[in-house]
Amino acid sequence: MNKLAVRFFAYYFVYFGSLPMFNLFIPIFLKNKGFTQTKIGILLSLAQIIGIGAMPFWANITDKSKSKNNILRLILICSAIAMFTFSKMDNEYSLYILYGLFAFFNCALIFLGDTITLEVADKNNLDYGKIRLGGTLGFSVFAIVAGKIASIKLDYVFVAYVIMIILSICVLSSLPKVEGHGTKKNKGNIALLLKNKNIRIVLCFNAMIFITIAFYNSFFSIYFNELTQDSLLMGLAFFMAAFMEIPFLLKSKYILKKMGPYKLMMSGLVITSARWIIMSFNFNPYIAILLQGLHGWGFIVFTYVMINYIYNNVPKELRASGQSLVSLSSAAGISGIIGNQLGGYLSDAFGVRNVFLGNGIFLVVVMILLMMFYPRDNVVKEDKI
């Protein structure tokens, strides 16, 4: 790995290391504030509702900007300020407002980071999969750290988040500048991308799959907390999920080329469906930790196929807009609204584990639809990343 790749690897390591500092413990933080699971679902889905409007906004600005890096830096700063302020609120309405403000900025961070990385990787013949491995390692390591911090005092994880974002900004400053390619004559427009039938189809499947992943992201900590209240074990569970992405990322280019997107998506669906169903019948925290290992052939598989497809099939002036579509069709967008709001309501009515069972059955239906409607031609023109 050359020096440029190492710098991008470091950015992913530090930024993704910040995610466990709030992602894993916000549901418990809210539960401690007296929120029901329905209210937790509503608040978390607020991020996706805001993201539907905010992601195209940030994508459009970024595609036309002189420096995509500067936009990313601004959003990192604002996200840190909003999350830290959120952690200091006790009033329910203040929590909604501050989380909404945080969501306005935070929704763009991953797809803007990917946009910059993919463009530099393409020009310099870098392996995106191995760079993205930095994110997996960062999340894995700091999931354990976050668990340890939370076991001391839950509020400290939000301070740790701010520190990690500051480090992310420092590393971002060392990355090469990437300009937007949009012009007045050729404006970035997400609607143009949606005219492509294959794009619409793969986005629909991505959205259906990520309804279940959005529920997992928001309610696994509550599910695990019912098995054990050991924060260190919870950190270990998330470490296992992230760490098991490594084998796929090391060989991601080869696997995608060998299997193709259809077979890769189908294999991910089989494993993820089985995972949700087994979780619904499990009452042992150690088995739950082992089941987290199946994450390595689920979330990362679906994400990699979509990122690869969008990058290779949209004009360069629409690349940020294209990556925002991936986010909009995933847990950060429409799927997150359904997964959080409906999932929260159903969890209060039937229990979290029964919702996991329903999610597993739902993915079986998605598999059938995939066999019927998924484009069988080679969706990815050429694996450039």
C-alpha positions in Angstrom: 0.0 0.0 0.0 1.6 3.3 -1.1 1.7 6.5 1.0 -1.4 8.0 -0.7 -3.4 4.8 0.1 -2.2 4.8 3.7 -3.5 8.4 4.2 -6.9 7.4 2.9 -6.8 4.2 5.0 -6.0 6.4 8.0 -9.0 8.7 7.3 -11.4 5.8 7.1 -9.8 4.2 10.3 -10.3 7.4 12.3 -13.7 8.5 10.9 -15.3 5.1 11.2 -13.7 4.8 14.6 -16.0 7.7 15.6 -19.2 5.9 14.7 -19.4 3.5 17.6 -19.0 6.4 20.0 -22.6 7.4 19.3 -24.2 4.9 17.0 -24.1 2.0 19.4 -25.2 3.8 22.5 -27.8 6.4 21.4 -30.7 4.0 21.9 -29.6 3.2 25.4 -28.9 7.0 26.1 -32.4 7.7 25.0 -33.9 4.8 27.0 -32.2 6.2 30.1 -33.9 9.6 29.3 -37.3 7.8 29.5 -37.9 7.3 25.8 -40.1 4.3 24.8 -38.9 2.2 21.9 -41.6 3.8 19.7 -40.2 7.3 20.6 -36.6 6.0 20.0 -37.7 4.8 16.6 -39.3 8.1 15.8 -36.3 10.2 16.9 -33.8 7.9 15.0 -36.0 8.0 11.9 -35.8 11.8 12.1 -32.3 11.5 10.7 -33.5 9.6 7.6 -36.4 12.1 7.1 -34.0 15.0 7.1 -31.5 13.1 5.1 -33.9 12.7 2.2 -33.7 16.4 1.6 -30.2 17.1 3.0 -28.3 14.5 1.0 -29.3 15.8 -2.4 -28.6 19.3 -1.1 -25.1 18.4 0.0 -24.4 16.3 -3.1 -25.5 19.2 -5.4 -23.2 21.6 -3.6 -20.3 19.2 -3.6 -20.6 18.4 -7.3 -20.3 22.1 -8.1 -17.7 23.1 -5.4 -14.1 24.0 -6.0 -13.1 21.6 -3.3 -15.1 18.6 -2.1 -12.6 18.3 0.8 -13.7 21.7 2.1 -17.3 20.7 2.1 -16.5 17.5 3.9 -14.4 19.4 6.5 -17.3 21.9 7.2 -19.7 19.0 7.7 -17.4 17.2 10.1 -17.1 20.3 12.3 -20.8 21.0 12.4 -21.6 17.3 13.1 -19.3 17.3 16.1 -20.8 20.5 17.5 -24.3 19.3 17.1 -23.7 15.8 18.6 -21.9 17.2 21.7 -24.7 19.7 22.3 -27.3 16.9 21.9 -25.6 14.9 24.6 -26.0 17.7 27.1 -29.8 18.1 26.6 -32.5 16.6 28.9 -35.6 18.1 27.4 -37.3 15.8 25.0 -38.0 18.5 22.4 -34.4 19.8 22.6 -33.2 16.3 21.9 -35.4 16.1 18.8 -34.1 19.5 17.5 -30.4 18.8 18.2 -30.6 15.3 16.7 -32.3 16.7 13.6 -29.5 19.3 13.3 -26.9 16.6 13.7 -28.6 14.5 11.1 -28.6 17.4 8.6 -24.8 17.3 8.5 -24.0 13.8 9.4 -26.1 12.2 6.6 -23.5 13.4 4.0 -20.3 12.3 5.7 -20.0 8.7 4.4 -21.0 9.3 0.8 -18.8 12.4 0.5 -15.8 10.5 1.9 -16.5 7.7 -0.6 -16.9 10.2 -3.5 -13.5 11.7 -2.8 -11.8 8.4 -2.2 -13.2 6.7 -5.3 -12.1 9.6 -7.6 -8.5 9.6 -6.2 -8.4 5.8 -6.3 -9.5 5.7 -9.9 -6.8 8.2 -11.0 -4.0 6.6 -9.0 -5.0 2.9 -9.4 -5.7 2.4 -5.7 -7.8 -0.5 -4.3 -10.9 1.0 -2.7 -11.7 -2.3 -0.9 -8.4 -2.2 0.9 -8.7 1.5 1.7 -12.3 0.8 3.1 -10.7 -1.9 5.2 -9.4 1.0 7.4 -13.0 1.8 8.2 -13.8 -1.7 9.3 -10.7 -1.9 11.5 -11.4 1.5 13.0 -15.0 0.6 13.8 -13.9 -2.8 15.2 -11.2 -1.3 17.5 -13.2 1.6 18.7 -16.3 -0.5 19.3 -14.4 -2.2 22.1 -13.1 1.2 23.3 -16.6 2.7 23.2 -17.8 -0.3 25.3 -15.1 0.3 27.9 -15.8 4.1 28.0 -19.6 3.5 28.3 -19.0 1.1 31.2 -17.3 4.0 33.1 -19.9 6.6 32.2 -22.2 6.7 29.1 -21.8 10.5 28.6 -18.1 10.1 28.0 -18.7 8.4 24.6 -19.9 11.6 23.2 -16.7 13.4 24.2 -14.8 10.6 22.6 -16.8 11.1 19.4 -15.8 14.8 19.2 -12.1 13.8 19.7 -12.3 11.3 16.9 -13.9 13.9 14.5 -11.1 16.3 15.3 -8.6 13.6 14.4 -10.6 12.9 11.2 -10.3 16.6 10.2 -6.6 16.5 10.8 -6.2 13.4 8.5 -8.5 14.9 5.9 -6.2 17.9 5.6 -3.4 15.6 4.3 -5.5 14.2 1.5 -5.3 15.5 -2.1 -7.9 18.1 -3.1 -10.7 16.9 -5.3 -12.8 19.4 -7.3 -16.4 19.2 -8.2 -17.1 18.6 -11.9 -20.6 20.2 -12.2 -20.9 23.3 -14.3 -23.7 25.8 -15.1 -24.1 24.1 -18.5 -24.1 20.6 -17.1 -25.8 20.7 -13.7 -25.8 17.8 -11.3 -29.3 16.3 -11.1 -30.4 13.2 -9.3 -33.5 13.0 -11.4 -31.3 12.3 -14.5 -29.8 9.2 -12.8 -33.2 7.8 -11.9 -34.1 7.7 -15.6 -31.9 4.6 -15.8 -34.1 1.5 -15.3 -31.3 -0.6 -13.9 -30.4 2.1 -11.4 -34.0 2.2 -10.2 -34.2 -1.6 -9.9 -31.0 -2.0 -7.9 -31.9 1.0 -5.7 -35.3 -0.6 -4.9 -33.7 -3.9 -3.8 -31.1 -2.0 -1.8 -33.9 -0.1 0.0 -35.8 -3.3 0.8 -32.7 -5.0 2.2 -31.7 -2.0 4.3 -35.1 -1.7 6.0 -33.9 -4.7 8.1 -30.4 -3.4 8.5 -31.7 0.0 9.7 -33.8 -1.8 12.4 -30.7 -3.8 13.4 -28.5 -0.7 13.6 -31.0 1.0 15.9 -32.3 -1.8 18.0 -29.6 -4.4 18.3 -28.1 -2.6 21.3 -31.6 -2.9 23.1 -31.8 -6.6 22.0 -28.4 -7.3 23.4 -29.1 -5.2 26.5 -32.0 -7.6 27.2 -29.5 -10.5 27.1 -26.8 -8.8 29.2 -26.1 -5.3 30.5 -22.4 -5.8 30.1 -21.2 -2.8 28.0 -17.9 -4.5 27.3 -19.7 -7.6 25.8 -21.8 -5.2 23.7 -18.6 -3.6 22.4 -17.2 -7.0 21.6 -20.4 -7.8 19.7 -20.0 -4.8 17.4 -16.3 -5.5 17.1 -17.1 -9.0 15.8 -19.6 -7.6 13.2 -17.1 -5.1 11.9 -14.0 -7.3 12.1 -15.6 -10.0 10.0 -15.9 -7.6 7.1 -12.2 -7.9 6.6 -12.0 -11.1 4.6 -14.5 -9.8 2.1 -12.8 -6.4 1.7 -9.4 -8.0 1.2 -10.7 -9.9 -1.9 -13.7 -7.7 -2.8 -12.6 -6.9 -6.3 -11.9 -10.5 -7.1 -15.1 -11.7 -5.5 -17.3 -9.2 -7.4 -15.6 -10.1 -10.7 -15.9 -13.8 -10.0 -19.5 -13.9 -8.7 -21.1 -10.9 -10.3 -23.5 -8.6 -8.5 -26.6 -10.9 -8.7 -25.0 -13.9 -7.1 -23.2 -11.8 -4.6 -26.4 -10.0 -3.6 -28.3 -13.4 -3.4 -25.6 -14.9 -1.1 -25.8 -11.9 1.2 -29.5 -12.2 1.4 -29.4 -15.9 2.3 -26.9 -15.3 5.1 -28.6 -12.1 6.5 -32.1 -13.7 6.5 -30.7 -16.7 8.4 -29.0 -14.3 10.8 -32.2 -12.4 11.7 -34.2 -15.6 12.2 -31.6 -17.3 14.4 -31.3 -14.1 16.5 -35.0 -14.1 17.1 -34.7 -17.5 18.9 -31.5 -16.8 20.7 -31.3 -15.9 24.5 -27.5 -16.3 24.9 -25.3 -13.2 24.6 -22.3 -15.3 23.5 -24.2 -16.9 20.7 -25.4 -13.4 19.7 -21.7 -12.3 19.5 -21.0 -15.3 17.2 -23.9 -14.4 15.0 -22.4 -11.0 14.6 -19.8 -12.7 12.5 -22.4 -13.1 9.7 -22.3 -9.3 9.3 -19.2 -9.8 7.2 -21.3 -11.2 4.3 -24.2 -8.9 4.6 -24.0 -5.1 5.0 -20.6 -4.7 3.4 -21.6 -6.9 0.5 -24.7 -4.9 -0.3 -22.8 -1.6 0.2 -19.9 -2.6 -2.0 -22.0 -3.7 -4.9 -24.0 -0.5 -4.9 -21.0 1.8 -4.5 -19.2 0.0 -7.3 -22.2 0.1 -9.6 -22.9 3.8 -9.1 -19.3 4.9 -9.5 -19.0 3.1 -12.8 -22.3 4.0 -14.3 -22.8 7.8 -13.7 -21.1 10.8 -15.3 -18.2 12.3 -13.3 -20.2 15.5 -12.7 -22.9 13.4 -10.9 -20.7 11.2 -8.8 -21.5 12.8 -5.5 -25.2 12.8 -6.4 -24.9 9.2 -7.4 -23.3 8.2 -4.1 -26.0 10.1 -2.3 -28.6 7.8 -4.0 -26.9 4.9 -2.4 -27.3 6.5 1.0 -30.8 7.6 0.3 -31.8 4.0 -0.5 -30.0 2.6 2.6 -30.3 2.9 6.3 -29.4 6.6 6.1 -32.5 7.3 3.9 -36.0 5.9 3.2 -35.2 2.5 4.6 -34.1 4.0 7.8 -37.4 5.8 8.2 -39.3 2.5 7.8 -36.9 0.4 9.8 -36.8 2.8 12.7 -40.4 4.0 12.9 -42.2 0.8 12.0 -39.6 -1.2 13.8 -39.9 0.8 17.0 -43.7 0.5 16.9 -43.6 -3.2 16.3 -41.0 -3.7 19.0 -43.3 -2.1 21.6 -46.2 -4.2 20.3 -44.5 -7.6 19.8 -40.9 -7.4 21.2 -37.6 -6.8 19.4 -36.8 -10.4 18.8 -40.1 -11.0 17.0 -39.4 -8.1 14.7 -36.0 -9.8 13.9 -38.0 -12.9 13.0 -40.3 -10.8 10.7 -37.2 -9.2 9.1 -35.8 -12.7 8.3 -39.0 -13.8 6.6 -39.2 -10.5 4.7 -35.8 -11.1 3.2 -36.9 -14.5 2.0 -39.6 -12.6 0.0 -36.9 -10.2 -1.3 -34.9 -13.2 -2.5 -37.9 -14.4 -4.6 -38.3 -10.9 -6.0 -34.6 -10.7 -6.7 -34.8 -13.9 -8.8 -37.7 -12.5 -10.8 -36.6 -8.9 -11.4 -32.9 -8.2 -10.8 -31.0 -7.3 -14.0 -29.1 -10.4 -15.0 -26.7 -8.5 -17.3 -23.4 -7.4 -15.8 -24.6 -4.4 -13.8 -21.0 -3.3 -13.1 -19.4 -2.3 -16.4 -15.9 -2.6 -15.2 -14.5 -2.9 -11.7 -12.4 0.2 -11.5 -12.2 0.4 -7.7 
